[in-house]
Amino acid sequence: MKTTQATALLSLATASALTAGQMMSPYDSMAQQAPMAAPTACEAFSGGWALAPYALFLTPDADYDTTFGYGIGAEYFFNTYLGLAGSGQWAEIADETYGNYAVDVVARYPVGSLCLAPYAYAGLGLINGNDETNLLVRVGIGVDWRFYNGHGLFADWSYTAPGGGGGEDDWEDYQTIRLGVKIDF
């Protein structure tokens, strides 16, 4: 019997030596895992160039029917929050094609890891059509969502006031809703 006990004790000691290591409880293994990193802000809004083709819906305050059009914009952001944007857009009103060309200052505030940035803009430009050209002032708000390698979608609204002398022939103020794509460079 002593031989059996000695053999069992020797087998237990050998098994213990082969599997030797630090004794840990299940709680110890959780404590040794590296903590998960907090999500970082979307890097698509770090600054640089973007191209923005878009469709527009024009809602003039005049007696014209509502109309659709198209445009293209280019923007450059100096940093995450502040940039310049230039755009040209065209729409047909009463069988006449009108062009609107503007330069805007844009301020945006990206929302963390959602890659979503609400923005506001204001600018100056020119509007031409009906064989005349006028200055314009515009302000607007929108949202930019980047979801694929810095590329994404945007939607915004602007109020545009073409200049003039205040006569009956002056152009009417109008609003524009734009939906488009942002292509980051």
C-alpha positions in Angstrom: 0.0 0.0 0.0 2.9 2.3 0.7 4.0 1.7 -2.9 0.6 2.7 -4.2 0.6 5.9 -2.1 4.1 6.7 -3.1 3.3 6.2 -6.8 0.1 8.4 -6.5 2.1 11.1 -4.7 4.9 11.0 -7.3 2.3 11.1 -10.2 0.6 14.1 -8.5 4.0 15.9 -8.1 5.0 15.2 -11.7 1.6 16.5 -13.0 2.0 19.6 -10.8 5.5 20.3 -12.1 4.4 19.9 -15.7 1.5 22.3 -15.4 3.3 24.7 -13.0 2.6 28.3 -13.4 1.0 31.2 -11.5 -2.3 30.3 -9.9 -5.0 32.7 -11.0 -8.6 33.2 -10.3 -11.1 34.1 -13.1 -11.0 37.7 -11.8 -7.2 37.9 -12.1 -7.4 37.2 -15.9 -9.9 40.0 -16.4 -7.6 42.4 -14.5 -4.6 41.6 -16.7 -6.4 42.4 -20.0 -5.6 45.7 -21.6 -8.5 48.2 -21.3 -10.4 48.9 -24.6 -9.4 52.2 -26.1 -12.1 54.9 -26.1 -13.4 55.7 -29.6 -11.5 58.6 -31.2 -13.0 61.5 -33.2 -13.6 60.9 -36.9 -10.4 61.8 -38.8 -12.3 62.6 -41.9 -12.8 66.2 -40.6 -9.1 66.9 -40.0 -8.8 69.5 -42.8 -7.9 69.5 -46.4 -9.7 69.5 -49.8 -13.1 68.0 -50.8 -15.2 68.1 -53.9 -19.0 68.2 -53.6 -21.3 67.6 -56.6 -25.0 68.0 -55.6 -28.6 68.3 -56.7 -30.7 71.3 -55.5 -34.2 72.2 -54.9 -34.9 75.9 -55.4 -37.8 77.7 -53.7 -38.0 81.2 -55.0 -40.3 83.7 -53.3 -41.4 85.0 -56.7 -44.3 83.7 -58.8 -42.2 80.9 -60.4 -42.9 77.2 -60.0 -40.5 75.4 -57.7 -37.6 74.0 -59.6 -34.6 71.6 -59.5 -31.0 72.2 -60.4 -27.5 71.0 -59.9 -24.2 72.3 -58.8 -20.6 71.6 -57.8 -18.5 72.8 -54.9 -15.0 72.7 -53.7 -13.9 73.3 -50.2 -10.7 73.6 -48.2 -10.6 73.3 -44.4 -7.6 74.9 -42.6 -8.3 72.7 -39.6 -11.1 70.6 -38.1 -13.5 73.6 -37.7 -12.9 76.4 -40.2 -12.8 76.5 -44.0 -13.6 78.2 -47.3 -16.0 76.8 -49.9 -16.7 77.9 -53.5 -19.6 76.7 -55.5 -21.4 77.1 -58.8 -25.0 76.0 -59.2 -27.5 76.2 -62.1 -31.3 76.0 -62.2 -34.0 76.7 -64.8 -36.6 79.3 -63.8 -39.3 80.3 -66.3 -37.4 78.8 -69.3 -34.2 80.7 -68.4 -31.1 79.1 -66.9 -29.8 81.0 -63.9 -26.3 80.6 -62.4 -25.2 81.3 -58.9 -21.5 81.5 -58.0 -20.5 82.0 -54.4 -17.6 81.9 -51.9 -18.5 81.0 -48.3 -16.8 80.9 -44.9 -17.8 77.6 -43.3 -17.7 76.7 -39.6 -18.4 73.1 -38.5 -18.3 71.1 -35.3 -17.7 67.3 -35.8 -19.5 65.0 -33.4 -17.1 62.4 -32.1 -16.9 59.0 -33.6 -20.2 59.4 -35.5 -18.3 61.2 -38.3 -21.2 63.7 -38.4 -20.5 67.5 -38.5 -23.2 70.1 -38.4 -22.1 73.4 -40.0 -23.1 76.9 -40.8 -21.9 79.1 -43.7 -22.1 82.6 -45.0 -20.9 84.1 -48.2 -20.9 86.5 -51.1 -21.3 85.8 -54.8 -22.9 86.6 -58.2 -26.1 85.5 -59.8 -26.7 85.8 -63.5 -29.6 85.1 -65.8 -32.1 87.0 -67.8 -29.2 88.9 -69.4 -28.1 90.6 -66.1 -25.8 89.9 -63.2 -26.3 90.9 -59.5 -24.4 90.5 -56.3 -25.8 88.1 -53.7 -25.4 87.4 -50.0 -26.3 84.0 -48.5 -26.4 82.2 -45.2 -27.0 78.5 -44.5 -26.9 75.5 -42.2 -26.3 71.9 -42.9 -24.9 68.5 -41.9 -22.0 66.5 -43.3 -21.7 62.8 -42.7 -18.5 61.0 -43.7 -18.8 57.2 -43.7 -16.3 55.7 -46.2 -12.6 56.8 -46.3 -13.5 60.4 -45.7 -16.2 60.4 -48.4 -19.8 60.9 -47.5 -23.1 62.8 -47.9 -24.3 66.2 -47.1 -27.5 68.2 -46.9 -28.0 71.9 -46.3 -30.4 74.8 -46.6 -29.5 78.4 -47.5 -31.3 81.7 -47.8 -30.0 83.9 -50.6 -30.6 87.6 -51.1 -29.6 89.0 -54.5 -28.6 92.6 -54.4 -30.3 95.4 -56.2 -31.5 98.9 -55.9 -34.9 98.0 -54.4 -36.9 98.5 -57.6 -39.6 96.4 -59.1 -37.2 94.7 -61.4 -35.0 93.4 -58.5 -34.5 89.7 -58.1 -36.5 88.0 -55.4 -34.9 86.4 -52.4 -34.9 82.6 -52.5 -34.0 79.5 -50.5 -32.1 76.4 -51.7 -32.0 72.9 -50.3 -28.9 70.9 -51.5 -28.2 67.2 -51.3 -24.9 65.9 -52.4 -21.8 63.8 -52.1 -18.5 64.8 -50.5 -15.3 63.4 -52.1 -12.3 63.9 -49.8 -8.8 64.4 -51.2 
